[in-house]
Amino acid sequence: MIYGIGIDMVRVDRVKELSEKWGGRFNRRVFTESEIAYCNGKKNPYLSLAVRFAAKEAMVKAIGSRAFIDLTDIEVVNSDTGKPFIKISGKLKEFFKQNGIKNCHLSLSHEREYGVACVVLES
């Protein structure tokens, strides 16, 4: 059964501007150390950061406004085959347990100017 669906689109330049304006403070509040390291290893780190930011926002939309969570409780990682998925921790992990959420599906896409993410939660 579908628990929730969330979608979000982020302009890459917006993430770049925030990263440059606030430096490490912004990145540490939004992304995990692993996400930052992964993105910094890319040719265009802001494209990868933007799509991860979109994934986090899509997750927030999928769970609704019933819980306050840290964005770092949502970590976008890649499987050995390169497929992205969300690793949860902290308050979000407890929220999943309390609400019987068993599966999280993630789809990411990006173009030069935008990153988009879709999250589907199953209970």
Biopython code that builds the backbone (N, CA, C, O; Angstrom):
import numpy as np
from Bio.PDB.StructureBuilder import StructureBuilder

atoms = [
    (1, "MET", "N", (0.846, -1.182, 0.000)),
    (1, "MET", "CA", (0.000, 0.000, 0.000)),
    (1, "MET", "C", (0.892, 1.247, 0.000)),
    (1, "MET", "O", (1.891, 1.304, 0.717)),
    (2, "ILE", "N", (0.529, 2.221, -0.792)),
    (2, "ILE", "CA", (1.294, 3.470, -0.875)),
    (2, "ILE", "C", (1.029, 4.311, 0.376)),
    (2, "ILE", "O", (-0.118, 4.606, 0.709)),
    (3, "TYR", "N", (2.092, 4.685, 1.051)),
    (3, "TYR", "CA", (1.984, 5.561, 2.222)),
    (3, "TYR", "C", (2.040, 7.022, 1.784)),
    (3, "TYR", "O", (1.270, 7.857, 2.260)),
    (4, "GLY", "N", (2.963, 7.317, 0.870)),
    (4, "GLY", "CA", (3.109, 8.700, 0.422)),
    (4, "GLY", "C", (3.981, 8.801, -0.806)),
    (4, "GLY", "O", (4.799, 7.924, -1.084)),
    (5, "ILE", "N", (3.796, 9.885, -1.539)),
    (5, "ILE", "CA", (4.579, 10.176, -2.735)),
    (5, "ILE", "C", (5.045, 11.620, -2.634)),
    (5, "ILE", "O", (4.284, 12.503, -2.239)),
    (6, "GLY", "N", (6.299, 11.852, -2.994)),
    (6, "GLY", "CA", (6.833, 13.208, -2.998)),
    (6, "GLY", "C", (7.688, 13.428, -4.229)),
    (6, "GLY", "O", (8.390, 12.523, -4.680)),
    (7, "ILE", "N", (7.628, 14.618, -4.762)),
    (7, "ILE", "CA", (8.463, 14.973, -5.906)),
    (7, "ILE", "C", (8.984, 16.383, -5.670)),
    (7, "ILE", "O", (8.297, 17.227, -5.095)),
    (8, "ASP", "N", (10.210, 16.623, -6.125)),
    (8, "ASP", "CA", (10.779, 17.956, -5.968)),
    (8, "ASP", "C", (11.754, 18.229, -7.102)),
    (8, "ASP", "O", (12.424, 17.322, -7.597)),
    (9, "MET", "N", (11.822, 19.478, -7.501)),
    (9, "MET", "CA", (12.746, 19.911, -8.541)),
    (9, "MET", "C", (13.549, 21.091, -7.988)),
    (9, "MET", "O", (12.997, 22.002, -7.371)),
    (10, "VAL", "N", (14.857, 21.051, -8.221)),
    (10, "VAL", "CA", (15.751, 22.083, -7.686)),
    (10, "VAL", "C", (16.597, 22.647, -8.818)),
    (10, "VAL", "O", (17.106, 21.909, -9.661)),
    (11, "ARG", "N", (16.735, 23.960, -8.820)),
    (11, "ARG", "CA", (17.615, 24.619, -9.776)),
    (11, "ARG", "C", (19.057, 24.470, -9.278)),
    (11, "ARG", "O", (19.358, 24.820, -8.136)),
    (12, "VAL", "N", (19.927, 23.962, -10.113)),
    (12, "VAL", "CA", (21.326, 23.699, -9.737)),
    (12, "VAL", "C", (22.004, 24.981, -9.257)),
    (12, "VAL", "O", (22.750, 24.954, -8.279)),
    (13, "ASP", "N", (21.755, 26.094, -9.930)),
    (13, "ASP", "CA", (22.372, 27.365, -9.532)),
    (13, "ASP", "C", (21.970, 27.786, -8.122)),
    (13, "ASP", "O", (22.749, 28.439, -7.428)),
    (14, "ARG", "N", (20.773, 27.422, -7.694)),
    (14, "ARG", "CA", (20.322, 27.758, -6.338)),
    (14, "ARG", "C", (21.197, 27.056, -5.299)),
    (14, "ARG", "O", (21.612, 27.663, -4.312)),
    (15, "VAL", "N", (21.472, 25.777, -5.531)),
    (15, "VAL", "CA", (22.316, 25.018, -4.610)),
    (15, "VAL", "C", (23.747, 25.564, -4.649)),
    (15, "VAL", "O", (24.409, 25.667, -3.616)),
    (16, "LYS", "N", (24.203, 25.905, -5.822)),
    (16, "LYS", "CA", (25.553, 26.479, -5.957)),
    (16, "LYS", "C", (25.659, 27.793, -5.188)),
    (16, "LYS", "O", (26.633, 28.021, -4.471)),
    (17, "GLU", "N", (24.662, 28.651, -5.338)),
    (17, "GLU", "CA", (24.656, 29.938, -4.644)),
    (17, "GLU", "C", (24.665, 29.749, -3.131)),
    (17, "GLU", "O", (25.416, 30.426, -2.428)),
    (18, "LEU", "N", (23.839, 28.837, -2.624)),
    (18, "LEU", "CA", (23.790, 28.577, -1.185)),
    (18, "LEU", "C", (25.107, 28.002, -0.683)),
    (18, "LEU", "O", (25.592, 28.378, 0.384)),
    (19, "SER", "N", (25.679, 27.091, -1.457)),
    (19, "SER", "CA", (26.964, 26.491, -1.066)),
    (19, "SER", "C", (28.069, 27.529, -1.023)),
    (19, "SER", "O", (28.889, 27.535, -0.105)),
    (20, "GLU", "N", (28.091, 28.404, -2.013)),
    (20, "GLU", "CA", (29.136, 29.423, -2.062)),
    (20, "GLU", "C", (28.923, 30.506, -1.007)),
    (20, "GLU", "O", (29.886, 31.007, -0.427)),
    (21, "LYS", "N", (27.660, 30.867, -0.758)),
    (21, "LYS", "CA", (27.361, 31.910, 0.218)),
    (21, "LYS", "C", (27.651, 31.445, 1.642)),
    (21, "LYS", "O", (28.293, 32.157, 2.413)),
    (22, "TRP", "N", (27.180, 30.256, 1.986)),
    (22, "TRP", "CA", (27.288, 29.759, 3.356)),
    (22, "TRP", "C", (28.414, 28.749, 3.550)),
    (22, "TRP", "O", (28.692, 28.323, 4.671)),
    (23, "GLY", "N", (29.057, 28.371, 2.452)),
    (23, "GLY", "CA", (30.204, 27.463, 2.545)),
    (23, "GLY", "C", (29.847, 26.139, 3.178)),
    (23, "GLY", "O", (28.781, 25.578, 2.923)),
    (24, "GLY", "N", (30.734, 25.654, 3.992)),
    (24, "GLY", "CA", (30.548, 24.354, 4.621)),
    (24, "GLY", "C", (29.353, 24.273, 5.544)),
    (24, "GLY", "O", (28.816, 23.186, 5.755)),
    (25, "ARG", "N", (28.920, 25.398, 6.103)),
    (25, "ARG", "CA", (27.758, 25.388, 7.020)),
    (25, "ARG", "C", (26.514, 24.848, 6.333)),
    (25, "ARG", "O", (25.823, 23.990, 6.881)),
    (26, "PHE", "N", (26.229, 25.343, 5.146)),
    (26, "PHE", "CA", (25.052, 24.869, 4.400)),
    (26, "PHE", "C", (25.175, 23.389, 4.099)),
    (26, "PHE", "O", (24.257, 22.614, 4.363)),
    (27, "ASN", "N", (26.305, 23.003, 3.549)),
    (27, "ASN", "CA", (26.496, 21.600, 3.158)),
    (27, "ASN", "C", (26.388, 20.659, 4.353)),
    (27, "ASN", "O", (25.778, 19.596, 4.240)),
    (28, "ARG", "N", (26.962, 21.024, 5.484)),
    (28, "ARG", "CA", (26.913, 20.154, 6.669)),
    (28, "ARG", "C", (25.519, 20.059, 7.271)),
    (28, "ARG", "O", (25.191, 19.052, 7.898)),
    (29, "ARG", "N", (24.696, 21.079, 7.095)),
    (29, "ARG", "CA", (23.325, 21.043, 7.635)),
    (29, "ARG", "C", (22.392, 20.218, 6.758)),
    (29, "ARG", "O", (21.378, 19.706, 7.233)),
    (30, "VAL", "N", (22.733, 20.089, 5.480)),
    (30, "VAL", "CA", (21.841, 19.430, 4.528)),
    (30, "VAL", "C", (22.329, 18.040, 4.130)),
    (30, "VAL", "O", (21.525, 17.120, 3.984)),
    (31, "PHE", "N", (23.628, 17.885, 3.955)),
    (31, "PHE", "CA", (24.187, 16.650, 3.401)),
    (31, "PHE", "C", (25.060, 15.923, 4.415)),
    (31, "PHE", "O", (25.647, 16.540, 5.304)),
    (32, "THR", "N", (25.138, 14.607, 4.271)),
    (32, "THR", "CA", (26.049, 13.826, 5.104)),
    (32, "THR", "C", (27.468, 13.965, 4.554)),
    (32, "THR", "O", (27.664, 14.400, 3.419)),
    (33, "GLU", "N", (28.437, 13.595, 5.360)),
    (33, "GLU", "CA", (29.836, 13.649, 4.913)),
    (33, "GLU", "C", (30.040, 12.790, 3.672)),
    (33, "GLU", "O", (30.773, 13.176, 2.762)),
    (34, "SER", "N", (29.392, 11.621, 3.633)),
    (34, "SER", "CA", (29.520, 10.726, 2.476)),
    (34, "SER", "C", (28.949, 11.359, 1.215)),
    (34, "SER", "O", (29.527, 11.231, 0.136)),
    (35, "GLU", "N", (27.815, 12.042, 1.347)),
    (35, "GLU", "CA", (27.213, 12.706, 0.188)),
    (35, "GLU", "C", (28.126, 13.819, -0.327)),
    (35, "GLU", "O", (28.322, 13.960, -1.534)),
    (36, "ILE", "N", (28.676, 14.597, 0.585)),
    (36, "ILE", "CA", (29.563, 15.691, 0.191)),
    (36, "ILE", "C", (30.789, 15.145, -0.532)),
    (36, "ILE", "O", (31.193, 15.666, -1.571)),
    (37, "ALA", "N", (31.376, 14.092, 0.028)),
    (37, "ALA", "CA", (32.572, 13.489, -0.594)),
    (37, "ALA", "C", (32.238, 12.935, -1.973)),
    (37, "ALA", "O", (33.004, 13.127, -2.918)),
    (38, "TYR", "N", (31.107, 12.253, -2.101)),
    (38, "TYR", "CA", (30.692, 11.692, -3.397)),
    (38, "TYR", "C", (30.519, 12.803, -4.429)),
    (38, "TYR", "O", (31.035, 12.707, -5.542)),
    (39, "CYS", "N", (29.799, 13.846, -4.060)),
    (39, "CYS", "CA", (29.517, 14.935, -4.997)),
    (39, "CYS", "C", (30.780, 15.703, -5.369)),
    (39, "CYS", "O", (30.951, 16.092, -6.524)),
    (40, "ASN", "N", (31.662, 15.924, -4.401)),
    (40, "ASN", "CA", (32.900, 16.645, -4.692)),
    (40, "ASN", "C", (33.811, 15.868, -5.628)),
    (40, "ASN", "O", (34.715, 16.447, -6.231)),
    (41, "GLY", "N", (33.589, 14.577, -5.757)),
    (41, "GLY", "CA", (34.359, 13.762, -6.688)),
    (41, "GLY", "C", (33.831, 13.814, -8.112)),
    (41, "GLY", "O", (34.431, 13.229, -9.014)),
    (42, "LYS", "N", (32.729, 14.498, -8.326)),
    (42, "LYS", "CA", (32.119, 14.613, -9.645)),
    (42, "LYS", "C", (32.635, 15.845, -10.386)),
    (42, "LYS", "O", (33.123, 16.799, -9.780)),
    (43, "LYS", "N", (32.514, 15.796, -11.708)),
    (43, "LYS", "CA", (32.935, 16.928, -12.551)),
    (43, "LYS", "C", (32.168, 18.194, -12.173)),
    (43, "LYS", "O", (32.753, 19.271, -12.059)),
    (44, "ASN", "N", (30.849, 18.056, -11.978)),
    (44, "ASN", "CA", (30.009, 19.170, -11.555)),
    (44, "ASN", "C", (29.359, 18.789, -10.219)),
    (44, "ASN", "O", (28.269, 18.215, -10.209)),
    (45, "PRO", "N", (30.009, 19.099, -9.097)),
    (45, "PRO", "CA", (29.459, 18.683, -7.803)),
    (45, "PRO", "C", (28.091, 19.286, -7.504)),
    (45, "PRO", "O", (27.289, 18.672, -6.801)),
    (46, "TYR", "N", (27.813, 20.473, -8.025)),
    (46, "TYR", "CA", (26.543, 21.129, -7.727)),
    (46, "TYR", "C", (25.357, 20.404, -8.356)),
    (46, "TYR", "O", (24.259, 20.422, -7.799)),
    (47, "LEU", "N", (25.558, 19.778, -9.487)),
    (47, "LEU", "CA", (24.508, 18.975, -10.118)),
    (47, "LEU", "C", (24.143, 17.806, -9.213)),
    (47, "LEU", "O", (22.965, 17.524, -8.996)),
    (48, "SER", "N", (25.153, 17.134, -8.691)),
    (48, "SER", "CA", (24.916, 15.995, -7.796)),
    (48, "SER", "C", (24.331, 16.438, -6.461)),
    (48, "SER", "O", (23.462, 15.761, -5.912)),
    (49, "LEU", "N", (24.797, 17.567, -5.933)),
    (49, "LEU", "CA", (24.226, 18.091, -4.688)),
    (49, "LEU", "C", (22.766, 18.489, -4.881)),
    (49, "LEU", "O", (21.930, 18.236, -4.013)),
    (50, "ALA", "N", (22.460, 19.112, -6.019)),
    (50, "ALA", "CA", (21.087, 19.558, -6.281)),
    (50, "ALA", "C", (20.118, 18.391, -6.341)),
    (50, "ALA", "O", (19.027, 18.464, -5.776)),
    (51, "VAL", "N", (20.499, 17.320, -7.014)),
    (51, "VAL", "CA", (19.592, 16.190, -7.136)),
    (51, "VAL", "C", (19.406, 15.506, -5.773)),
    (51, "VAL", "O", (18.333, 14.971, -5.493)),
    (52, "ARG", "N", (20.429, 15.519, -4.937)),
    (52, "ARG", "CA", (20.305, 14.964, -3.587)),
    (52, "ARG", "C", (19.425, 15.851, -2.714)),
    (52, "ARG", "O", (18.642, 15.356, -1.904)),
    (53, "PHE", "N", (19.559, 17.161, -2.884)),
    (53, "PHE", "CA", (18.680, 18.080, -2.166)),
    (53, "PHE", "C", (17.229, 17.838, -2.571)),
    (53, "PHE", "O", (16.338, 17.818, -1.721)),
    (54, "ALA", "N", (16.996, 17.655, -3.862)),
    (54, "ALA", "CA", (15.634, 17.369, -4.354)),
    (54, "ALA", "C", (15.108, 16.074, -3.745)),
    (54, "ALA", "O", (13.928, 15.992, -3.406)),
    (55, "ALA", "N", (15.966, 15.058, -3.600)),
    (55, "ALA", "CA", (15.546, 13.790, -3.005)),
    (55, "ALA", "C", (15.121, 13.980, -1.549)),
    (55, "ALA", "O", (14.134, 13.394, -1.105)),
    (56, "LYS", "N", (15.856, 14.789, -0.823)),
    (56, "LYS", "CA", (15.526, 15.050, 0.575)),
    (56, "LYS", "C", (14.184, 15.784, 0.692)),
    (56, "LYS", "O", (13.354, 15.451, 1.538)),
    (57, "GLU", "N", (13.988, 16.779, -0.165)),
    (57, "GLU", "CA", (12.724, 17.511, -0.165)),
    (57, "GLU", "C", (11.562, 16.616, -0.592)),
    (57, "GLU", "O", (10.464, 16.726, -0.046)),
    (58, "ALA", "N", (11.792, 15.741, -1.553)),
    (58, "ALA", "CA", (10.752, 14.801, -1.979)),
    (58, "ALA", "C", (10.377, 13.859, -0.836)),
    (58, "ALA", "O", (9.203, 13.532, -0.664)),
    (59, "MET", "N", (11.362, 13.424, -0.057)),
    (59, "MET", "CA", (11.081, 12.571, 1.103)),
    (59, "MET", "C", (10.230, 13.309, 2.123)),
    (59, "MET", "O", (9.271, 12.750, 2.654)),
    (60, "VAL", "N", (10.572, 14.556, 2.399)),
    (60, "VAL", "CA", (9.794, 15.357, 3.345)),
    (60, "VAL", "C", (8.342, 15.459, 2.879)),
    (60, "VAL", "O", (7.418, 15.370, 3.688)),
    (61, "LYS", "N", (8.149, 15.643, 1.594)),
    (61, "LYS", "CA", (6.789, 15.719, 1.050)),
    (61, "LYS", "C", (6.081, 14.374, 1.145)),
    (61, "LYS", "O", (4.879, 14.327, 1.406)),
    (62, "ALA", "N", (6.804, 13.292, 0.938)),
    (62, "ALA", "CA", (6.198, 11.961, 0.982)),
    (62, "ALA", "C", (5.724, 11.589, 2.388)),
    (62, "ALA", "O", (4.708, 10.910, 2.535)),
    (63, "ILE", "N", (6.451, 12.027, 3.424)),
    (63, "ILE", "CA", (6.013, 11.704, 4.790)),
    (63, "ILE", "C", (4.974, 12.697, 5.287)),
    (63, "ILE", "O", (4.325, 12.454, 6.305)),
    (64, "GLY", "N", (4.809, 13.791, 4.596)),
    (64, "GLY", "CA", (3.833, 14.792, 5.008)),
    (64, "GLY", "C", (4.407, 15.663, 6.116)),
    (64, "GLY", "O", (5.602, 15.603, 6.405)),
    (65, "SER", "N", (3.572, 16.454, 6.722)),
    (65, "SER", "CA", (4.046, 17.388, 7.748)),
    (65, "SER", "C", (3.878, 16.812, 9.146)),
    (65, "SER", "O", (3.782, 17.555, 10.123)),
    (66, "ARG", "N", (3.843, 15.491, 9.239)),
    (66, "ARG", "CA", (3.601, 14.867, 10.541)),
    (66, "ARG", "C", (4.861, 14.675, 11.375)),
    (66, "ARG", "O", (4.769, 14.233, 12.520)),
    (67, "ALA", "N", (6.018, 14.989, 10.845)),
    (67, "ALA", "CA", (7.265, 14.790, 11.598)),
    (67, "ALA", "C", (8.288, 15.822, 11.189)),
    (67, "ALA", "O", (8.383, 16.197, 10.020)),
    (68, "PHE", "N", (9.054, 16.277, 12.164)),
    (68, "PHE", "CA", (10.185, 17.148, 11.884)),
    (68, "PHE", "C", (11.431, 16.278, 11.890)),
    (68, "PHE", "O", (11.712, 15.592, 12.873)),
    (69, "ILE", "N", (12.169, 16.307, 10.806)),
    (69, "ILE", "CA", (13.380, 15.494, 10.712)),
    (69, "ILE", "C", (14.536, 16.348, 10.214)),
    (69, "ILE", "O", (14.332, 17.368, 9.556)),
    (70, "ASP", "N", (15.739, 15.924, 10.533)),
    (70, "ASP", "CA", (16.929, 16.562, 10.001)),
    (70, "ASP", "C", (17.156, 16.055, 8.585)),
    (70, "ASP", "O", (16.964, 14.870, 8.310)),
    (71, "LEU", "N", (17.559, 16.937, 7.696)),
    (71, "LEU", "CA", (17.821, 16.511, 6.321)),
    (71, "LEU", "C", (18.975, 15.517, 6.247)),
    (71, "LEU", "O", (19.064, 14.738, 5.298)),
    (72, "THR", "N", (19.852, 15.540, 7.236)),
    (72, "THR", "CA", (20.955, 14.575, 7.238)),
    (72, "THR", "C", (20.492, 13.177, 7.662)),
    (72, "THR", "O", (21.263, 12.221, 7.573)),
    (73, "ASP", "N", (19.241, 13.048, 8.123)),
    (73, "ASP", "CA", (18.658, 11.720, 8.394)),
    (73, "ASP", "C", (18.280, 11.017, 7.089)),
    (73, "ASP", "O", (17.952, 9.830, 7.083)),
    (74, "ILE", "N", (18.330, 11.764, 5.990)),
    (74, "ILE", "CA", (18.040, 11.247, 4.651)),
    (74, "ILE", "C", (19.352, 11.269, 3.883)),
    (74, "ILE", "O", (19.894, 12.338, 3.603)),
    (75, "GLU", "N", (19.862, 10.099, 3.544)),
    (75, "GLU", "CA", (21.134, 10.036, 2.820)),
    (75, "GLU", "C", (20.935, 9.304, 1.499)),
    (75, "GLU", "O", (20.460, 8.168, 1.474)),
    (76, "VAL", "N", (21.299, 9.953, 0.414)),
    (76, "VAL", "CA", (21.219, 9.325, -0.905)),
    (76, "VAL", "C", (22.549, 8.616, -1.161)),
    (76, "VAL", "O", (23.613, 9.235, -1.169)),
    (77, "VAL", "N", (22.459, 7.323, -1.366)),
    (77, "VAL", "CA", (23.638, 6.505, -1.657)),
    (77, "VAL", "C", (23.381, 5.717, -2.937)),
    (77, "VAL", "O", (22.251, 5.645, -3.421)),
    (78, "ASN", "N", (24.433, 5.137, -3.467)),
    (78, "ASN", "CA", (24.294, 4.349, -4.690)),
    (78, "ASN", "C", (24.671, 2.897, -4.418)),
    (78, "ASN", "O", (25.617, 2.611, -3.686)),
    (79, "SER", "N", (23.912, 1.992, -5.022)),
    (79, "SER", "CA", (24.237, 0.574, -4.920)),
    (79, "SER", "C", (25.477, 0.287, -5.766)),
    (79, "SER", "O", (25.984, 1.172, -6.455)),
    (80, "ASP", "N", (25.956, -0.945, -5.710)),
    (80, "ASP", "CA", (27.114, -1.344, -6.516)),
    (80, "ASP", "C", (26.872, -1.164, -8.002)),
    (80, "ASP", "O", (27.809, -0.954, -8.772)),
    (81, "THR", "N", (25.601, -1.246, -8.406)),
    (81, "THR", "CA", (25.264, -1.090, -9.821)),
    (81, "THR", "C", (25.013, 0.369, -10.199)),
    (81, "THR", "O", (24.764, 0.677, -11.364)),
    (82, "GLY", "N", (25.078, 1.275, -9.204)),
    (82, "GLY", "CA", (24.882, 2.694, -9.458)),
    (82, "GLY", "C", (23.481, 3.201, -9.189)),
    (82, "GLY", "O", (23.229, 4.403, -9.275)),
    (83, "LYS", "N", (22.556, 2.293, -8.859)),
    (83, "LYS", "CA", (21.172, 2.711, -8.587)),
    (83, "LYS", "C", (21.108, 3.487, -7.274)),
    (83, "LYS", "O", (21.588, 3.008, -6.246)),
    (84, "PRO", "N", (20.516, 4.688, -7.302)),
    (84, "PRO", "CA", (20.413, 5.463, -6.063)),
    (84, "PRO", "C", (19.299, 4.923, -5.159)),
    (84, "PRO", "O", (18.265, 4.446, -5.627)),
    (85, "PHE", "N", (19.543, 5.015, -3.869)),
    (85, "PHE", "CA", (18.509, 4.693, -2.894)),
    (85, "PHE", "C", (18.707, 5.566, -1.669)),
    (85, "PHE", "O", (19.739, 6.220, -1.519)),
    (86, "ILE", "N", (17.715, 5.571, -0.798)),
    (86, "ILE", "CA", (17.781, 6.406, 0.392)),
    (86, "ILE", "C", (18.064, 5.535, 1.606)),
    (86, "ILE", "O", (17.405, 4.525, 1.849)),
    (87, "LYS", "N", (19.062, 5.962, 2.351)),
    (87, "LYS", "CA", (19.419, 5.341, 3.621)),
    (87, "LYS", "C", (18.897, 6.278, 4.709)),
    (87, "LYS", "O", (19.211, 7.468, 4.714)),
    (88, "ILE", "N", (18.097, 5.734, 5.633)),
    (88, "ILE", "CA", (17.489, 6.573, 6.668)),
    (88, "ILE", "C", (18.169, 6.348, 8.010)),
    (88, "ILE", "O", (18.750, 5.293, 8.265)),
    (89, "SER", "N", (18.083, 7.373, 8.866)),
    (89, "SER", "CA", (18.637, 7.274, 10.213)),
    (89, "SER", "C", (17.868, 8.221, 11.129)),
    (89, "SER", "O", (16.959, 8.927, 10.693)),
    (90, "GLY", "N", (18.244, 8.226, 12.393)),
    (90, "GLY", "CA", (17.697, 9.174, 13.356)),
    (90, "GLY", "C", (16.187, 9.141, 13.497)),
    (90, "GLY", "O", (15.571, 8.075, 13.516)),
    (91, "LYS", "N", (15.596, 10.337, 13.597)),
    (91, "LYS", "CA", (14.150, 10.476, 13.789)),
    (91, "LYS", "C", (13.361, 9.895, 12.620)),
    (91, "LYS", "O", (12.251, 9.394, 12.800)),
    (92, "LEU", "N", (13.933, 9.965, 11.434)),
    (92, "LEU", "CA", (13.234, 9.424, 10.268)),
    (92, "LEU", "C", (13.092, 7.909, 10.371)),
    (92, "LEU", "O", (12.056, 7.356, 10.004)),
    (93, "LYS", "N", (14.116, 7.244, 10.861)),
    (93, "LYS", "CA", (14.066, 5.793, 11.038)),
    (93, "LYS", "C", (12.962, 5.429, 12.031)),
    (93, "LYS", "O", (12.217, 4.473, 11.818)),
    (94, "GLU", "N", (12.866, 6.190, 13.102)),
    (94, "GLU", "CA", (11.793, 5.969, 14.089)),
    (94, "GLU", "C", (10.423, 6.228, 13.471)),
    (94, "GLU", "O", (9.477, 5.481, 13.722)),
    (95, "PHE", "N", (10.312, 7.282, 12.667)),
    (95, "PHE", "CA", (9.053, 7.605, 12.002)),
    (95, "PHE", "C", (8.620, 6.455, 11.097)),
    (95, "PHE", "O", (7.450, 6.071, 11.096)),
    (96, "PHE", "N", (9.560, 5.903, 10.325)),
    (96, "PHE", "CA", (9.245, 4.764, 9.460)),
    (96, "PHE", "C", (8.705, 3.600, 10.289)),
    (96, "PHE", "O", (7.702, 2.984, 9.928)),
    (97, "LYS", "N", (9.368, 3.310, 11.386)),
    (97, "LYS", "CA", (8.980, 2.191, 12.242)),
    (97, "LYS", "C", (7.586, 2.414, 12.829)),
    (97, "LYS", "O", (6.750, 1.511, 12.796)),
    (98, "GLN", "N", (7.332, 3.602, 13.363)),
    (98, "GLN", "CA", (6.051, 3.923, 13.986)),
    (98, "GLN", "C", (4.894, 3.904, 12.998)),
    (98, "GLN", "O", (3.759, 3.621, 13.382)),
    (99, "ASN", "N", (5.166, 4.202, 11.734)),
    (99, "ASN", "CA", (4.107, 4.296, 10.733)),
    (99, "ASN", "C", (4.076, 3.113, 9.773)),
    (99, "ASN", "O", (3.345, 3.134, 8.783)),
    (100, "GLY", "N", (4.855, 2.098, 10.058)),
    (100, "GLY", "CA", (4.839, 0.872, 9.255)),
    (100, "GLY", "C", (5.323, 1.047, 7.832)),
    (100, "GLY", "O", (4.887, 0.325, 6.935)),
    (101, "ILE", "N", (6.222, 2.001, 7.611)),
    (101, "ILE", "CA", (6.754, 2.212, 6.265)),
    (101, "ILE", "C", (7.867, 1.187, 6.046)),
    (101, "ILE", "O", (8.856, 1.158, 6.778)),
    (102, "LYS", "N", (7.686, 0.353, 5.032)),
    (102, "LYS", "CA", (8.598, -0.769, 4.811)),
    (102, "LYS", "C", (9.546, -0.560, 3.628)),
    (102, "LYS", "O", (10.669, -1.065, 3.649)),
    (103, "ASN", "N", (9.122, 0.164, 2.613)),
    (103, "ASN", "CA", (9.945, 0.352, 1.418)),
    (103, "ASN", "C", (9.948, 1.814, 0.996)),
    (103, "ASN", "O", (8.967, 2.539, 1.157)),
    (104, "CYS", "N", (11.088, 2.216, 0.450)),
    (104, "CYS", "CA", (11.246, 3.566, -0.075)),
    (104, "CYS", "C", (11.842, 3.441, -1.471)),
    (104, "CYS", "O", (12.912, 2.857, -1.645)),
    (105, "HIS", "N", (11.156, 3.984, -2.452)),
    (105, "HIS", "CA", (11.631, 3.955, -3.834)),
    (105, "HIS", "C", (12.064, 5.369, -4.220)),
    (105, "HIS", "O", (11.403, 6.351, -3.882)),
    (106, "LEU", "N", (13.177, 5.450, -4.927)),
    (106, "LEU", "CA", (13.735, 6.746, -5.305)),
    (106, "LEU", "C", (14.076, 6.759, -6.787)),
    (106, "LEU", "O", (14.673, 5.816, -7.306)),
    (107, "SER", "N", (13.695, 7.825, -7.453)),
    (107, "SER", "CA", (14.100, 8.046, -8.836)),
    (107, "SER", "C", (14.679, 9.450, -8.933)),
    (107, "SER", "O", (14.075, 10.417, -8.469)),
    (108, "LEU", "N", (15.861, 9.550, -9.543)),
    (108, "LEU", "CA", (16.551, 10.831, -9.707)),
    (108, "LEU", "C", (16.798, 11.104, -11.179)),
    (108, "LEU", "O", (17.000, 10.184, -11.973)),
    (109, "SER", "N", (16.779, 12.378, -11.531)),
    (109, "SER", "CA", (17.160, 12.769, -12.877)),
    (109, "SER", "C", (17.701, 14.186, -12.811)),
    (109, "SER", "O", (17.319, 14.965, -11.938)),
    (110, "HIS", "N", (18.586, 14.516, -13.732)),
    (110, "HIS", "CA", (19.084, 15.880, -13.772)),
    (110, "HIS", "C", (19.466, 16.252, -15.189)),
    (110, "HIS", "O", (19.769, 15.413, -16.038)),
    (111, "GLU", "N", (19.436, 17.539, -15.392)),
    (111, "GLU", "CA", (19.811, 18.160, -16.649)),
    (111, "GLU", "C", (20.756, 19.287, -16.255)),
    (111, "GLU", "O", (21.056, 19.434, -15.070)),
    (112, "ARG", "N", (21.214, 20.052, -17.160)),
    (112, "ARG", "CA", (22.190, 21.098, -16.838)),
    (112, "ARG", "C", (21.719, 22.063, -15.757)),
    (112, "ARG", "O", (22.491, 22.455, -14.883)),
    (113, "GLU", "N", (20.456, 22.437, -15.825)),
    (113, "GLU", "CA", (19.961, 23.482, -14.930)),
    (113, "GLU", "C", (19.140, 22.981, -13.751)),
    (113, "GLU", "O", (18.981, 23.702, -12.766)),
    (114, "TYR", "N", (18.613, 21.755, -13.828)),
    (114, "TYR", "CA", (17.690, 21.272, -12.803)),
    (114, "TYR", "C", (18.000, 19.841, -12.380)),
    (114, "TYR", "O", (18.492, 19.027, -13.162)),
    (115, "GLY", "N", (17.690, 19.562, -11.103)),
    (115, "GLY", "CA", (17.702, 18.202, -10.584)),
    (115, "GLY", "C", (16.304, 17.900, -10.107)),
    (115, "GLY", "O", (15.642, 18.773, -9.546)),
    (116, "VAL", "N", (15.834, 16.675, -10.316)),
    (116, "VAL", "CA", (14.497, 16.287, -9.900)),
    (116, "VAL", "C", (14.554, 14.933, -9.222)),
    (116, "VAL", "O", (15.367, 14.078, -9.575)),
    (117, "ALA", "N", (13.676, 14.746, -8.238)),
    (117, "ALA", "CA", (13.617, 13.481, -7.519)),
    (117, "ALA", "C", (12.173, 13.128, -7.214)),
    (117, "ALA", "O", (11.334, 14.001, -6.990)),
    (118, "CYS", "N", (11.901, 11.835, -7.210)),
    (118, "CYS", "CA", (10.590, 11.314, -6.847)),
    (118, "CYS", "C", (10.794, 10.226, -5.807)),
    (118, "CYS", "O", (11.635, 9.345, -5.984)),
    (119, "VAL", "N", (10.039, 10.280, -4.733)),
    (119, "VAL", "CA", (10.089, 9.290, -3.661)),
    (119, "VAL", "C", (8.697, 8.688, -3.498)),
    (119, "VAL", "O", (7.696, 9.402, -3.433)),
    (120, "VAL", "N", (8.659, 7.353, -3.434)),
    (120, "VAL", "CA", (7.415, 6.642, -3.160)),
    (120, "VAL", "C", (7.651, 5.780, -1.931)),
    (120, "VAL", "O", (8.603, 5.000, -1.887)),
    (121, "LEU", "N", (6.784, 5.919, -0.930)),
    (121, "LEU", "CA", (6.879, 5.145, 0.303)),
    (121, "LEU", "C", (5.764, 4.110, 0.349)),
    (121, "LEU", "O", (4.613, 4.407, 0.028)),
    (122, "GLU", "N", (6.119, 2.885, 0.753)),
    (122, "GLU", "CA", (5.154, 1.796, 0.884)),
    (122, "GLU", "C", (5.060, 1.361, 2.332)),
    (122, "GLU", "O", (6.062, 1.287, 3.043)),
    (123, "SER", "N", (3.836, 1.073, 2.756)),
    (123, "SER", "CA", (3.632, 0.533, 4.103)),
    (123, "SER", "C", (3.195, -0.912, 4.000)),
    (123, "SER", "O", (2.967, -1.562, 5.020)),
]
sb = StructureBuilder()
sb.init_structure("model")
sb.init_model(0)
sb.init_chain("A")
sb.init_seg("    ")
for serial, (resi, resn, name, xyz) in enumerate(atoms, 1):
    if name == "N":
        sb.init_residue(resn, " ", resi, " ")
    sb.init_atom(name, np.array(xyz, "f"), 0.0, 1.0, " ", f" {name:<3s}", serial, name[0])
structure = sb.get_structure()
